[in-house]
Amino acid sequence: MEIIKLREDFIKLGQALKAAGFVETGLDAKEVIAQGLVLVNGEIETRRGRKLYDGDEVIFDDDKISIQK
């Protein structure tokens, strides 16, 4: 599990996937999100700009990101 510490109030989903090293580029993030391969708090998320806040969890390809303040 990757932990992302927030510097601001939120981080966008595409940025979180890149920061965790799950994808290499913003285009890669856009593609996997659009394909419905990313879960946020247990639900499929198709918006790359979805804001993630403290306590949110992201799952992609059996890997998890925990967002923490």
Gaussian input, Z-matrix of N, CA and C with variables (Angstrom, degrees):
# hf/3-21g

backbone

0 1
 N
 C     1     B1
 C     2     B2     1     A1
 N     3     B3     2     A2     1     D1
 C     4     B4     3     A3     2     D2
 C     5     B5     4     A4     3     D3
 N     6     B6     5     A5     4     D4
 C     7     B7     6     A6     5     D5
 C     8     B8     7     A7     6     D6
 N     9     B9     8     A8     7     D7
 C    10    B10     9     A9     8     D8
 C    11    B11    10    A10     9     D9
 N    12    B12    11    A11    10    D10
 C    13    B13    12    A12    11    D11
 C    14    B14    13    A13    12    D12
 N    15    B15    14    A14    13    D13
 C    16    B16    15    A15    14    D14
 C    17    B17    16    A16    15    D15
 N    18    B18    17    A17    16    D16
 C    19    B19    18    A18    17    D17
 C    20    B20    19    A19    18    D18
 N    21    B21    20    A20    19    D19
 C    22    B22    21    A21    20    D20
 C    23    B23    22    A22    21    D21
 N    24    B24    23    A23    22    D22
 C    25    B25    24    A24    23    D23
 C    26    B26    25    A25    24    D24
 N    27    B27    26    A26    25    D25
 C    28    B28    27    A27    26    D26
 C    29    B29    28    A28    27    D27
 N    30    B30    29    A29    28    D28
 C    31    B31    30    A30    29    D29
 C    32    B32    31    A31    30    D30
 N    33    B33    32    A32    31    D31
 C    34    B34    33    A33    32    D32
 C    35    B35    34    A34    33    D33
 N    36    B36    35    A35    34    D34
 C    37    B37    36    A36    35    D35
 C    38    B38    37    A37    36    D36
 N    39    B39    38    A38    37    D37
 C    40    B40    39    A39    38    D38
 C    41    B41    40    A40    39    D39
 N    42    B42    41    A41    40    D40
 C    43    B43    42    A42    41    D41
 C    44    B44    43    A43    42    D42
 N    45    B45    44    A44    43    D43
 C    46    B46    45    A45    44    D44
 C    47    B47    46    A46    45    D45
 N    48    B48    47    A47    46    D46
 C    49    B49    48    A48    47    D47
 C    50    B50    49    A49    48    D48
 N    51    B51    50    A50    49    D49
 C    52    B52    51    A51    50    D50
 C    53    B53    52    A52    51    D51
 N    54    B54    53    A53    52    D52
 C    55    B55    54    A54    53    D53
 C    56    B56    55    A55    54    D54
 N    57    B57    56    A56    55    D55
 C    58    B58    57    A57    56    D56
 C    59    B59    58    A58    57    D57
 N    60    B60    59    A59    58    D58
 C    61    B61    60    A60    59    D59
 C    62    B62    61    A61    60    D60
 N    63    B63    62    A62    61    D61
 C    64    B64    63    A63    62    D62
 C    65    B65    64    A64    63    D63
 N    66    B66    65    A65    64    D64
 C    67    B67    66    A66    65    D65
 C    68    B68    67    A67    66    D66
 N    69    B69    68    A68    67    D67
 C    70    B70    69    A69    68    D68
 C    71    B71    70    A70    69    D69
 N    72    B72    71    A71    70    D70
 C    73    B73    72    A72    71    D71
 C    74    B74    73    A73    72    D72
 N    75    B75    74    A74    73    D73
 C    76    B76    75    A75    74    D74
 C    77    B77    76    A76    75    D75
 N    78    B78    77    A77    76    D76
 C    79    B79    78    A78    77    D77
 C    80    B80    79    A79    78    D78
 N    81    B81    80    A80    79    D79
 C    82    B82    81    A81    80    D80
 C    83    B83    82    A82    81    D81
 N    84    B84    83    A83    82    D82
 C    85    B85    84    A84    83    D83
 C    86    B86    85    A85    84    D84
 N    87    B87    86    A86    85    D85
 C    88    B88    87    A87    86    D86
 C    89    B89    88    A88    87    D87
 N    90    B90    89    A89    88    D88
 C    91    B91    90    A90    89    D89
 C    92    B92    91    A91    90    D90
 N    93    B93    92    A92    91    D91
 C    94    B94    93    A93    92    D92
 C    95    B95    94    A94    93    D93
 N    96    B96    95    A95    94    D94
 C    97    B97    96    A96    95    D95
 C    98    B98    97    A97    96    D96
 N    99    B99    98    A98    97    D97
 C   100   B100    99    A99    98    D98
 C   101   B101   100   A100    99    D99
 N   102   B102   101   A101   100   D100
 C   103   B103   102   A102   101   D101
 C   104   B104   103   A103   102   D102
 N   105   B105   104   A104   103   D103
 C   106   B106   105   A105   104   D104
 C   107   B107   106   A106   105   D105
 N   108   B108   107   A107   106   D106
 C   109   B109   108   A108   107   D107
 C   110   B110   109   A109   108   D108
 N   111   B111   110   A110   109   D109
 C   112   B112   111   A111   110   D110
 C   113   B113   112   A112   111   D111
 N   114   B114   113   A113   112   D112
 C   115   B115   114   A114   113   D113
 C   116   B116   115   A115   114   D114
 N   117   B117   116   A116   115   D115
 C   118   B118   117   A117   116   D116
 C   119   B119   118   A118   117   D117
 N   120   B120   119   A119   118   D118
 C   121   B121   120   A120   119   D119
 C   122   B122   121   A121   120   D120
 N   123   B123   122   A122   121   D121
 C   124   B124   123   A123   122   D122
 C   125   B125   124   A124   123   D123
 N   126   B126   125   A125   124   D124
 C   127   B127   126   A126   125   D125
 C   128   B128   127   A127   126   D126
 N   129   B129   128   A128   127   D127
 C   130   B130   129   A129   128   D128
 C   131   B131   130   A130   129   D129
 N   132   B132   131   A131   130   D130
 C   133   B133   132   A132   131   D131
 C   134   B134   133   A133   132   D132
 N   135   B135   134   A134   133   D133
 C   136   B136   135   A135   134   D134
 C   137   B137   136   A136   135   D135
 N   138   B138   137   A137   136   D136
 C   139   B139   138   A138   137   D137
 C   140   B140   139   A139   138   D138
 N   141   B141   140   A140   139   D139
 C   142   B142   141   A141   140   D140
 C   143   B143   142   A142   141   D141
 N   144   B144   143   A143   142   D142
 C   145   B145   144   A144   143   D143
 C   146   B146   145   A145   144   D144
 N   147   B147   146   A146   145   D145
 C   148   B148   147   A147   146   D146
 C   149   B149   148   A148   147   D147
 N   150   B150   149   A149   148   D148
 C   151   B151   150   A150   149   D149
 C   152   B152   151   A151   150   D150
 N   153   B153   152   A152   151   D151
 C   154   B154   153   A153   152   D152
 C   155   B155   154   A154   153   D153
 N   156   B156   155   A155   154   D154
 C   157   B157   156   A156   155   D155
 C   158   B158   157   A157   156   D156
 N   159   B159   158   A158   157   D157
 C   160   B160   159   A159   158   D158
 C   161   B161   160   A160   159   D159
 N   162   B162   161   A161   160   D160
 C   163   B163   162   A162   161   D161
 C   164   B164   163   A163   162   D162
 N   165   B165   164   A164   163   D163
 C   166   B166   165   A165   164   D164
 C   167   B167   166   A166   165   D165
 N   168   B168   167   A167   166   D166
 C   169   B169   168   A168   167   D167
 C   170   B170   169   A169   168   D168
 N   171   B171   170   A170   169   D169
 C   172   B172   171   A171   170   D170
 C   173   B173   172   A172   171   D171
 N   174   B174   173   A173   172   D172
 C   175   B175   174   A174   173   D173
 C   176   B176   175   A175   174   D174
 N   177   B177   176   A176   175   D175
 C   178   B178   177   A177   176   D176
 C   179   B179   178   A178   177   D177
 N   180   B180   179   A179   178   D178
 C   181   B181   180   A180   179   D179
 C   182   B182   181   A181   180   D180
 N   183   B183   182   A182   181   D181
 C   184   B184   183   A183   182   D182
 C   185   B185   184   A184   183   D183
 N   186   B186   185   A185   184   D184
 C   187   B187   186   A186   185   D185
 C   188   B188   187   A187   186   D186
 N   189   B189   188   A188   187   D187
 C   190   B190   189   A189   188   D188
 C   191   B191   190   A190   189   D189
 N   192   B192   191   A191   190   D190
 C   193   B193   192   A192   191   D191
 C   194   B194   193   A193   192   D192
 N   195   B195   194   A194   193   D193
 C   196   B196   195   A195   194   D194
 C   197   B197   196   A196   195   D195
 N   198   B198   197   A197   196   D196
 C   199   B199   198   A198   197   D197
 C   200   B200   199   A199   198   D198
 N   201   B201   200   A200   199   D199
 C   202   B202   201   A201   200   D200
 C   203   B203   202   A202   201   D201
 N   204   B204   203   A203   202   D202
 C   205   B205   204   A204   203   D203
 C   206   B206   205   A205   204   D204

   B1=1.4516
   B2=1.5261
   B3=1.3191
   B4=1.4572
   B5=1.5305
   B6=1.3085
   B7=1.4657
   B8=1.5183
   B9=1.3273
   B10=1.4596
   B11=1.5190
   B12=1.3233
   B13=1.4659
   B14=1.5200
   B15=1.3050
   B16=1.4674
   B17=1.5216
   B18=1.3275
   B19=1.4642
   B20=1.5239
   B21=1.3228
   B22=1.4682
   B23=1.5253
   B24=1.3257
   B25=1.4598
   B26=1.5198
   B27=1.3504
   B28=1.4585
   B29=1.5222
   B30=1.3463
   B31=1.4552
   B32=1.5301
   B33=1.3162
   B34=1.4619
   B35=1.5326
   B36=1.3175
   B37=1.4602
   B38=1.5215
   B39=1.3215
   B40=1.4616
   B41=1.5180
   B42=1.3317
   B43=1.4623
   B44=1.5190
   B45=1.3314
   B46=1.4649
   B47=1.5249
   B48=1.3269
   B49=1.4636
   B50=1.5221
   B51=1.3310
   B52=1.4679
   B53=1.5290
   B54=1.3267
   B55=1.4619
   B56=1.5315
   B57=1.3231
   B58=1.4645
   B59=1.5265
   B60=1.3306
   B61=1.4555
   B62=1.5215
   B63=1.3301
   B64=1.4688
   B65=1.5196
   B66=1.3376
   B67=1.4618
   B68=1.5248
   B69=1.3304
   B70=1.4639
   B71=1.5099
   B72=1.3401
   B73=1.4608
   B74=1.5191
   B75=1.3219
   B76=1.4568
   B77=1.5186
   B78=1.3240
   B79=1.4624
   B80=1.5307
   B81=1.3345
   B82=1.4651
   B83=1.5274
   B84=1.3207
   B85=1.4701
   B86=1.5200
   B87=1.3227
   B88=1.4599
   B89=1.5214
   B90=1.3287
   B91=1.4582
   B92=1.5277
   B93=1.3402
   B94=1.4731
   B95=1.5222
   B96=1.3314
   B97=1.4644
   B98=1.5286
   B99=1.3301
   B100=1.4653
   B101=1.5225
   B102=1.3201
   B103=1.4613
   B104=1.5285
   B105=1.3293
   B106=1.4643
   B107=1.5126
   B108=1.3315
   B109=1.4560
   B110=1.5276
   B111=1.3366
   B112=1.4620
   B113=1.5269
   B114=1.3307
   B115=1.4633
   B116=1.5178
   B117=1.3198
   B118=1.4620
   B119=1.5214
   B120=1.3139
   B121=1.4623
   B122=1.5313
   B123=1.3401
   B124=1.4515
   B125=1.5185
   B126=1.3443
   B127=1.4609
   B128=1.5285
   B129=1.3294
   B130=1.4603
   B131=1.5278
   B132=1.3239
   B133=1.4676
   B134=1.5207
   B135=1.3265
   B136=1.4672
   B137=1.5267
   B138=1.3310
   B139=1.4709
   B140=1.5250
   B141=1.3231
   B142=1.4672
   B143=1.5224
   B144=1.3276
   B145=1.4565
   B146=1.5154
   B147=1.3320
   B148=1.4651
   B149=1.5209
   B150=1.3128
   B151=1.4620
   B152=1.5223
   B153=1.3236
   B154=1.4551
   B155=1.5206
   B156=1.3217
   B157=1.4564
   B158=1.5271
   B159=1.3158
   B160=1.4565
   B161=1.5313
   B162=1.3243
   B163=1.4562
   B164=1.5127
   B165=1.3273
   B166=1.4636
   B167=1.5293
   B168=1.3450
   B169=1.4523
   B170=1.5175
   B171=1.3211
   B172=1.4602
   B173=1.5201
   B174=1.3293
   B175=1.4616
   B176=1.5279
   B177=1.3307
   B178=1.4660
   B179=1.5271
   B180=1.3273
   B181=1.4616
   B182=1.5349
   B183=1.3251
   B184=1.4751
   B185=1.5273
   B186=1.3174
   B187=1.4644
   B188=1.5157
   B189=1.3130
   B190=1.4625
   B191=1.5275
   B192=1.3340
   B193=1.4655
   B194=1.5155
   B195=1.3172
   B196=1.4534
   B197=1.5307
   B198=1.3261
   B199=1.4570
   B200=1.5171
   B201=1.3368
   B202=1.4673
   B203=1.5161
   B204=1.2962
   B205=1.4765
   B206=1.4980
   A1=108.97
   A2=114.30
   A3=121.17
   A4=108.20
   A5=116.02
   A6=121.01
   A7=107.54
   A8=115.60
   A9=120.58
   A10=107.57
   A11=115.37
   A12=121.81
   A13=108.41
   A14=115.65
   A15=120.73
   A16=111.21
   A17=115.70
   A18=121.61
   A19=109.51
   A20=114.91
   A21=122.94
   A22=107.19
   A23=116.99
   A24=120.94
   A25=112.85
   A26=117.56
   A27=121.29
   A28=110.35
   A29=114.89
   A30=122.36
   A31=105.58
   A32=116.51
   A33=119.43
   A34=109.64
   A35=115.03
   A36=121.64
   A37=112.55
   A38=117.92
   A39=120.80
   A40=112.13
   A41=116.54
   A42=120.94
   A43=111.20
   A44=116.23
   A45=120.15
   A46=111.20
   A47=116.99
   A48=119.91
   A49=111.11
   A50=116.47
   A51=120.02
   A52=110.66
   A53=117.35
   A54=121.41
   A55=111.52
   A56=116.77
   A57=120.92
   A58=111.94
   A59=116.66
   A60=120.89
   A61=113.69
   A62=117.36
   A63=121.32
   A64=111.71
   A65=117.08
   A66=122.88
   A67=107.51
   A68=115.76
   A69=118.74
   A70=113.88
   A71=116.87
   A72=119.47
   A73=110.46
   A74=114.95
   A75=120.56
   A76=111.69
   A77=116.56
   A78=120.42
   A79=110.69
   A80=116.73
   A81=120.36
   A82=110.22
   A83=115.97
   A84=120.61
   A85=110.19
   A86=116.55
   A87=121.15
   A88=111.00
   A89=116.66
   A90=121.35
   A91=112.55
   A92=117.33
   A93=118.64
   A94=111.17
   A95=117.02
   A96=120.54
   A97=109.78
   A98=117.24
   A99=121.64
   A100=112.05
   A101=117.04
   A102=121.57
   A103=112.17
   A104=116.98
   A105=120.40
   A106=113.81
   A107=116.97
   A108=121.73
   A109=113.84
   A110=116.65
   A111=121.04
   A112=109.60
   A113=115.30
   A114=121.33
   A115=109.46
   A116=116.27
   A117=121.95
   A118=106.37
   A119=115.65
   A120=122.06
   A121=111.48
   A122=115.46
   A123=121.15
   A124=116.60
   A125=117.72
   A126=121.07
   A127=110.58
   A128=116.47
   A129=120.69
   A130=109.55
   A131=115.77
   A132=121.37
   A133=108.49
   A134=116.95
   A135=121.11
   A136=112.80
   A137=117.16
   A138=120.37
   A139=109.67
   A140=116.06
   A141=120.53
   A142=111.54
   A143=116.71
   A144=121.21
   A145=114.42
   A146=117.92
   A147=121.38
   A148=109.27
   A149=116.90
   A150=121.27
   A151=109.87
   A152=114.87
   A153=121.71
   A154=109.01
   A155=115.39
   A156=121.77
   A157=110.48
   A158=115.94
   A159=122.69
   A160=110.45
   A161=116.34
   A162=121.39
   A163=114.74
   A164=118.03
   A165=120.66
   A166=109.99
   A167=115.43
   A168=121.26
   A169=109.70
   A170=115.34
   A171=122.48
   A172=107.63
   A173=116.63
   A174=121.18
   A175=108.39
   A176=114.28
   A177=121.18
   A178=107.61
   A179=116.07
   A180=121.32
   A181=111.62
   A182=116.64
   A183=124.08
   A184=113.75
   A185=118.09
   A186=122.04
   A187=108.11
   A188=116.35
   A189=120.96
   A190=110.57
   A191=114.54
   A192=122.46
   A193=106.90
   A194=116.14
   A195=121.72
   A196=107.60
   A197=116.76
   A198=121.38
   A199=108.48
   A200=115.66
   A201=120.16
   A202=110.72
   A203=115.58
   A204=122.52
   A205=109.84
   D1=134.92
   D2=175.85
   D3=-96.58
   D4=141.11
   D5=176.11
   D6=-114.15
   D7=127.92
   D8=176.04
   D9=-110.95
   D10=120.46
   D11=177.40
   D12=-89.09
   D13=125.39
   D14=-179.10
   D15=-73.79
   D16=134.20
   D17=172.38
   D18=-94.54
   D19=-29.58
   D20=177.51
   D21=-112.62
   D22=-165.60
   D23=178.86
   D24=-74.60
   D25=-24.15
   D26=-177.22
   D27=-152.93
   D28=167.68
   D29=170.80
   D30=-134.90
   D31=145.02
   D32=179.34
   D33=-79.79
   D34=152.05
   D35=-175.21
   D36=-56.07
   D37=-48.14
   D38=179.41
   D39=-59.03
   D40=-40.55
   D41=178.64
   D42=-66.01
   D43=-38.50
   D44=-179.88
   D45=-65.02
   D46=-41.47
   D47=178.43
   D48=-62.47
   D49=-39.69
   D50=178.08
   D51=-69.27
   D52=-44.43
   D53=-177.82
   D54=-61.93
   D55=-33.96
   D56=179.98
   D57=-80.62
   D58=-9.81
   D59=-179.73
   D60=81.41
   D61=14.95
   D62=179.63
   D63=-76.04
   D64=-27.02
   D65=174.44
   D66=-135.82
   D67=160.94
   D68=-177.47
   D69=-94.74
   D70=-32.54
   D71=-175.43
   D72=-131.95
   D73=166.97
   D74=174.84
   D75=-63.17
   D76=-34.15
   D77=177.71
   D78=-65.52
   D79=-40.96
   D80=176.35
   D81=-60.78
   D82=-43.50
   D83=179.16
   D84=-61.76
   D85=-45.58
   D86=179.87
   D87=-57.31
   D88=-43.13
   D89=-177.03
   D90=-66.89
   D91=-48.01
   D92=-177.50
   D93=-68.46
   D94=-33.51
   D95=177.70
   D96=-68.52
   D97=-45.56
   D98=-179.76
   D99=-62.40
   D100=-30.12
   D101=179.90
   D102=-79.07
   D103=-3.21
   D104=178.95
   D105=76.42
   D106=26.64
   D107=-177.47
   D108=-92.33
   D109=0.02
   D110=-175.63
   D111=-116.70
   D112=131.33
   D113=176.19
   D114=-108.13
   D115=137.14
   D116=172.45
   D117=-120.04
   D118=120.11
   D119=-177.87
   D120=51.56
   D121=40.53
   D122=174.72
   D123=84.51
   D124=0.64
   D125=-179.42
   D126=-121.99
   D127=142.93
   D128=178.33
   D129=-61.17
   D130=133.00
   D131=179.66
   D132=-122.17
   D133=128.33
   D134=-178.95
   D135=-114.22
   D136=8.66
   D137=179.00
   D138=-104.59
   D139=114.64
   D140=-179.99
   D141=-62.66
   D142=-30.73
   D143=-177.62
   D144=-87.28
   D145=7.64
   D146=179.10
   D147=-54.02
   D148=128.22
   D149=179.89
   D150=-83.04
   D151=130.73
   D152=178.48
   D153=-107.10
   D154=135.35
   D155=-177.39
   D156=-120.08
   D157=172.42
   D158=177.94
   D159=-49.45
   D160=127.29
   D161=178.33
   D162=97.39
   D163=-13.33
   D164=178.87
   D165=-71.78
   D166=150.07
   D167=176.09
   D168=-127.28
   D169=138.15
   D170=-179.75
   D171=-119.43
   D172=135.95
   D173=175.89
   D174=-124.50
   D175=129.98
   D176=176.09
   D177=-144.31
   D178=123.80
   D179=174.88
   D180=54.47
   D181=45.75
   D182=179.78
   D183=64.95
   D184=12.33
   D185=174.38
   D186=-108.45
   D187=148.68
   D188=-175.96
   D189=-122.28
   D190=142.67
   D191=172.18
   D192=-117.45
   D193=130.97
   D194=174.86
   D195=-109.54
   D196=126.76
   D197=179.28
   D198=-95.15
   D199=125.72
   D200=-177.33
   D201=-133.37
   D202=146.94
   D203=178.12
   D204=-78.18

